[in-house]
Amino acid sequence: MNIGALYIQKTLPLMRRVLFPYSVLAERGHPFSLVQVPSLLAGLAYDYDVTVLPQWEFRDEDVTALADVAAQGKVLAYDLTDPGLLENEQVRAALPLFRLVSVPNEYLKKEVRLLLRKEGRTRVEILPSVTNPHFFAGARRRTGNFTIAPGTVVLGAFGPHAWSLLVGPLKEFCTRHPHTVILTEPWIAEGPLAALSRFCHPVSYGVEDYPWLLLQCHVGLCPLEGDLGQETIWAHEYGTLCKPVIASAEGPYRRETPHVELVSNSVSHSWLHKMEDLAGNPALCSLLGVSAFKAANAQRATAHAKSYQRVLAQLLPQSLLMR
């Protein structure tokens, strides 16, 4: 089984759902190539038993090209983690051309199946996003381009979470703990957390920098509103580095990451009280960090590679599985 994945830019979803799990399959005898291409048309010229397209946003000419190669019998797989991609007209038009659409959770599976309700050829399967302990352990050997003063409380605020929920609690926390840094992304610092600009340290980062940034954090924050197909792998990535996480009890974190410190969005001061508990108790942070590491270890790529292999095997004739 010869697998190829095409991408334009290296992203965290690409690592979590393609590079990490398929590299394990390569170690187990199934050739895997991760190919950076300037365009989809250039990438489709490669000959693989299965061609994986993770998180692609298509143009009209891409849909035409996909239809041509699908008609020739080429096995195409699409990986989807961003619910917003389902609003893209070209993505919706392309979905029936894939033999497999892989998603991380039941919500997205239902959404994709709804769009494909008249198409019986495309399989929709849940495949988990995974961690790679070796990749994250490399953070301890890296050096960053900034330093954090001793005694600073560092809170991690990464990913597409519901940051507006934390404006009030974070204002109060930072008033009580003026030596606080909120390590975050520019769009978060300039948008939902703009009122906390004095405490935000926005960083633009590549995937190789991401583990080092998590390592600087004392606590990771993961607020969510509702259950709309959001990824929860963020909590496991903190956990890989033994970092405790506070997350919203409403939504997928309660179901998928029970090891995190869950707080209710509807209970006044719940976020503030939990941040206070952890900021002033290094021993508790360490204890919760060990629990988080154990949960993250169960989410490693080697633990889930068989799920990926099983799903791909269902797409191919037996003769190709031996290649």
Secondary structure as GFF3:
##gff-version 3
##sequence-region A 1 323
A	DSSP	beta_strand	3	7	.	.	.	ID=ss1
A	DSSP	alpha_helix	12	14	.	.	.	ID=ss2
A	DSSP	pi_helix	15	19	.	.	.	ID=ss3
A	DSSP	alpha_helix	20	27	.	.	.	ID=ss4
A	DSSP	beta_strand	32	36	.	.	.	ID=ss5
A	DSSP	alpha_helix	40	43	.	.	.	ID=ss6
A	DSSP	beta_strand	50	54	.	.	.	ID=ss7
A	DSSP	alpha_helix	60	71	.	.	.	ID=ss8
A	DSSP	beta_strand	75	79	.	.	.	ID=ss9
A	DSSP	three_ten_helix	83	87	.	.	.	ID=ss10
A	DSSP	alpha_helix	89	94	.	.	.	ID=ss11
A	DSSP	three_ten_helix	95	97	.	.	.	ID=ss12
A	DSSP	beta_strand	100	103	.	.	.	ID=ss13
A	DSSP	alpha_helix	106	115	.	.	.	ID=ss14
A	DSSP	beta_strand	123	126	.	.	.	ID=ss15
A	DSSP	alpha_helix	133	137	.	.	.	ID=ss16
A	DSSP	three_ten_helix	138	141	.	.	.	ID=ss17
A	DSSP	beta_strand	153	157	.	.	.	ID=ss18
A	DSSP	three_ten_helix	163	166	.	.	.	ID=ss19
A	DSSP	alpha_helix	167	176	.	.	.	ID=ss20
A	DSSP	beta_strand	180	184	.	.	.	ID=ss21
A	DSSP	alpha_helix	186	190	.	.	.	ID=ss22
A	DSSP	three_ten_helix	194	196	.	.	.	ID=ss23
A	DSSP	beta_strand	200	202	.	.	.	ID=ss24
A	DSSP	alpha_helix	210	216	.	.	.	ID=ss25
A	DSSP	beta_strand	219	222	.	.	.	ID=ss26
A	DSSP	alpha_helix	233	240	.	.	.	ID=ss27
A	DSSP	beta_strand	245	248	.	.	.	ID=ss28
A	DSSP	alpha_helix	252	256	.	.	.	ID=ss29
A	DSSP	beta_strand	261	263	.	.	.	ID=ss30
A	DSSP	alpha_helix	270	279	.	.	.	ID=ss31
A	DSSP	alpha_helix	282	297	.	.	.	ID=ss32
A	DSSP	alpha_helix	301	313	.	.	.	ID=ss33
A	DSSP	alpha_helix	318	321	.	.	.	ID=ss34
###
